[in-house]
Amino acid sequence: MSGRSKGFWAKIGVGVAGAALVVAGATAATTAADVNDAKNAPPASVTVQTRNGPNGAYLTDGQGRSLYLFVADTGNTSTCNGACAAQWPPLVTQGAVVAGNGVDAGKLATSNRQDNTKQATYNNHPLYYFVADTSPGQTNGQGVNAFGALWWLVNPNGDAITSGGQSPAGGVTY
């Protein structure tokens, strides 16, 4: 081979090796993203149950974390997305919503969210957590005015518990 040919083949070799590194890097990135997606995937099923508090029984998840409804939602359709959903995460599932203690199974269902996840609903109200509730039994979201409307705990009948929270005029606003 002439010196010119060797230079050509050396450049081709470097180009192929570089392309292989790019492909390998993309594969590693895809794998890491897939792992993160799997960690953040909704559970196969969720349980909704009741807990007693100062204003009576209210809905929680299976671990006792408080569940809220958003007054701005229309029917079983969530209007809380983006920044709202970051503060008020929806109760999502890949499958069933299971009735726990004190819950009417006939009032449980799911609805499709804007991001194509399934959100648990009760009596046609999409259910949410509040990020400031950091342990079971906390109800820091009760009566909060955020994202254009009020947030309330849900009673076993599927209605908003409108007592015991911030007052609408002086409520916390986000």
Disulfide bonds with the S-S distance in Angstrom:
Cys80-Cys84 2.00
